[in-house]
Amino acid sequence: MSIIDQSGTFNLGDHKVRRLGYGAMQLAGPGVFGPPRDHDAALAVLREAVASGVNHIDTSDFYGPHITNQIIREALHPYRDDLVIVTKVGARRGTDGSWIPAFSRDELTEAVQDNLRNLGLDVLDVVNLRIMFDVHGPAEGSIEEPLTVLADLQRRGLVRHVGLSNATSGQIAEGRGITEIVCVQNQYNLAHRNDDRLIDDLARQGTAYVPFFPLGGFTPLQSSTLSNVAARLSATPMQVALAWLLRRAPNILLIPGTASLSHLRENLAAAGLALPDDAVEELNHMADVAA
Ligand SMILES: NC(=O)c1ccc[n+]([C@@H]2O[C@H](COP(=O)([O-])OP(=O)(O)OC[C@H]3O[C@@H](n4cnc5c(N)ncnc54)[C@H](OP(=O)(O)O)[C@@H]3O)[C@@H](O)[C@H]2O)c1
């Protein structure tokens, strides 16, 4: 049994995945644009993640663009049967690295085809529609048109399951009228807890919630509470942040991102970190201080 088995499992589409997975966004170059600084290190991180038991990898063809998926293919293809690669569509990159909404039928179809080609797959396991009404956080607006396109691609057999990213509760309800929504991927971590109620609702409904920026994103979390708890438990702050998320709700699937082998090992070891109740209580108040 590997250490990440201790994170438990949860259903993602028709697969049961380990709750500690890996987010591949950090494998592209600075600003998620262009090639990585160290190509071989990127391959090594992916190979070690899967060898350690990770069977859920999050990516998108707009990371790089194309580059992250090409590295995943180079490192891991042919893929293990139990590996679930989740990708997302709904944006494209400008020549300056900007993130541009790409919601037309042609753009979404091309994005699915780009993901298939660059990952070397005939069908994508899970595709999240990345909602872009506001690039920085969920904002209301109908997703009927773009989600109908994804549902058509699902009927054509190019996409197995559909999820939503950067979504409001209203959009999740609207989406469920169009196709089954197997996961929701929104920003959430110890210091950013806007989705508390949504997570509990999705847990009751058996839907996976996948927090992006679980460690705080480009500027990892820093807090004296986190450091103090970590010191008491002889763990690192990042391990405590991940262990808290695992404890927060059973439907949370983790995809911490790193381009570093040592950080990968540290993050995967968080599966074995049991947080005592008093530490959880202290950490629960971190967002109040951050707010
Ligand atoms: N749906 C969306 O809109 C969306 C948006 C953003 C991200 N995502 C997905 O979510 C995944 C996770 O997000 P993320 O990678 O941006 O943020 P994250 O996991 O919160 O944090 C990544 C950052 O933390 C650092 N880090 C990782 N492990 C560390 C450790 N043990 N100690 C110290 N620093 C550590 C990384 O740098 P090093 O490389 O140096 O370790 C990187 O700077 C992404 O890979 C992507 O798949 C989705």
Ligand as a Chemical Component Dictionary entry (heavy atoms), coordinates in Angstrom:
data_LIG
# 
_chem_comp.id                   LIG 
_chem_comp.type                 NON-POLYMER 
_chem_comp.pdbx_formal_charge   0 
_chem_comp.three_letter_code    LIG 
# 
loop_
_chem_comp_atom.comp_id 
_chem_comp_atom.atom_id 
_chem_comp_atom.alt_atom_id 
_chem_comp_atom.type_symbol 
_chem_comp_atom.charge 
_chem_comp_atom.model_Cartn_x 
_chem_comp_atom.model_Cartn_y 
_chem_comp_atom.model_Cartn_z 
_chem_comp_atom.pdbx_ordinal 
LIG N1  N1  N 0  -9.899 25.607 -13.365 1  
LIG C1  C1  C 0  -9.089 26.628 -13.240 2  
LIG O1  O1  O 0  -9.434 27.757 -13.552 3  
LIG C2  C2  C 0  -7.722 26.412 -12.677 4  
LIG C3  C3  C 0  -6.946 27.519 -12.312 5  
LIG C4  C4  C 0  -5.704 27.280 -11.771 6  
LIG C5  C5  C 0  -5.245 25.989 -11.605 7  
LIG N2  N2  N 1  -6.009 24.933 -11.988 8  
LIG C6  C6  C 0  -5.564 23.539 -11.771 9  
LIG O2  O2  O 0  -5.307 23.381 -10.393 10 
LIG C7  C7  C 0  -4.003 22.829 -10.195 11 
LIG C8  C8  C 0  -3.438 23.330 -8.889  12 
LIG O3  O3  O 0  -3.289 24.724 -8.925  13 
LIG P1  P1  P 0  -1.878 25.452 -8.958  14 
LIG O4  O4  O 0  -0.801 24.507 -9.329  15 
LIG O5  O5  O -1 -2.035 26.660 -9.769  16 
LIG O6  O6  O 0  -1.740 25.961 -7.474  17 
LIG P2  P2  P 0  -1.376 25.240 -6.079  18 
LIG O7  O7  O 0  -1.403 23.775 -6.223  19 
LIG O8  O8  O 0  -2.197 25.894 -5.050  20 
LIG O9  O9  O 0  0.108  25.745 -5.828  21 
LIG C9  C9  C 0  1.120  25.618 -6.745  22 
LIG C10 C10 C 0  2.256  26.520 -6.275  23 
LIG O10 O10 O 0  2.720  26.055 -5.032  24 
LIG C11 C11 C 0  4.095  25.667 -5.130  25 
LIG N3  N3  N 0  4.233  24.435 -4.355  26 
LIG C12 C12 C 0  3.696  23.219 -4.614  27 
LIG N4  N4  N 0  4.012  22.339 -3.645  28 
LIG C13 C13 C 0  4.764  23.008 -2.764  29 
LIG C14 C14 C 0  5.399  22.647 -1.554  30 
LIG N5  N5  N 0  5.300  21.405 -1.069  31 
LIG N6  N6  N 0  6.106  23.592 -0.878  32 
LIG C15 C15 C 0  6.214  24.859 -1.352  33 
LIG N7  N7  N 0  5.623  25.268 -2.510  34 
LIG C16 C16 C 0  4.910  24.345 -3.200  35 
LIG C17 C17 C 0  4.368  25.475 -6.594  36 
LIG O11 O11 O 0  5.703  25.791 -6.908  37 
LIG P3  P3  P 0  6.796  24.636 -7.273  38 
LIG O12 O12 O 0  6.561  24.266 -8.696  39 
LIG O13 O13 O 0  8.095  25.326 -7.036  40 
LIG O14 O14 O 0  6.573  23.512 -6.331  41 
LIG C18 C18 C 0  3.419  26.509 -7.217  42 
LIG O15 O15 O 0  4.015  27.792 -7.187  43 
LIG C19 C19 C 0  -3.238 23.269 -11.432 44 
LIG O16 O16 O 0  -2.120 22.451 -11.658 45 
LIG C20 C20 C 0  -4.292 23.173 -12.501 46 
LIG O17 O17 O 0  -4.345 21.842 -12.984 47 
LIG C21 C21 C 0  -7.241 25.128 -12.500 48 
# 
loop_
_chem_comp_bond.comp_id 
_chem_comp_bond.atom_id_1 
_chem_comp_bond.atom_id_2 
_chem_comp_bond.value_order 
_chem_comp_bond.pdbx_ordinal 
LIG N1  C1  SING 1  
LIG C1  O1  DOUB 2  
LIG C1  C2  SING 3  
LIG C2  C3  SING 4  
LIG C2  C21 DOUB 5  
LIG C3  C4  DOUB 6  
LIG C4  C5  SING 7  
LIG C5  N2  DOUB 8  
LIG N2  C6  SING 9  
LIG N2  C21 SING 10 
LIG C6  O2  SING 11 
LIG C6  C20 SING 12 
LIG O2  C7  SING 13 
LIG C7  C8  SING 14 
LIG C7  C19 SING 15 
LIG C8  O3  SING 16 
LIG O3  P1  SING 17 
LIG P1  O4  DOUB 18 
LIG P1  O5  SING 19 
LIG P1  O6  SING 20 
LIG O6  P2  SING 21 
LIG P2  O7  DOUB 22 
LIG P2  O8  SING 23 
LIG P2  O9  SING 24 
LIG O9  C9  SING 25 
LIG C9  C10 SING 26 
LIG C10 O10 SING 27 
LIG C10 C18 SING 28 
LIG O10 C11 SING 29 
LIG C11 N3  SING 30 
LIG C11 C17 SING 31 
LIG N3  C12 SING 32 
LIG N3  C16 SING 33 
LIG C12 N4  DOUB 34 
LIG N4  C13 SING 35 
LIG C13 C14 SING 36 
LIG C13 C16 DOUB 37 
LIG C14 N5  SING 38 
LIG C14 N6  DOUB 39 
LIG N6  C15 SING 40 
LIG C15 N7  DOUB 41 
LIG N7  C16 SING 42 
LIG C17 O11 SING 43 
LIG C17 C18 SING 44 
LIG O11 P3  SING 45 
LIG P3  O12 DOUB 46 
LIG P3  O13 SING 47 
LIG P3  O14 SING 48 
LIG C18 O15 SING 49 
LIG C19 O16 SING 50 
LIG C19 C20 SING 51 
LIG C20 O17 SING 52 
# 
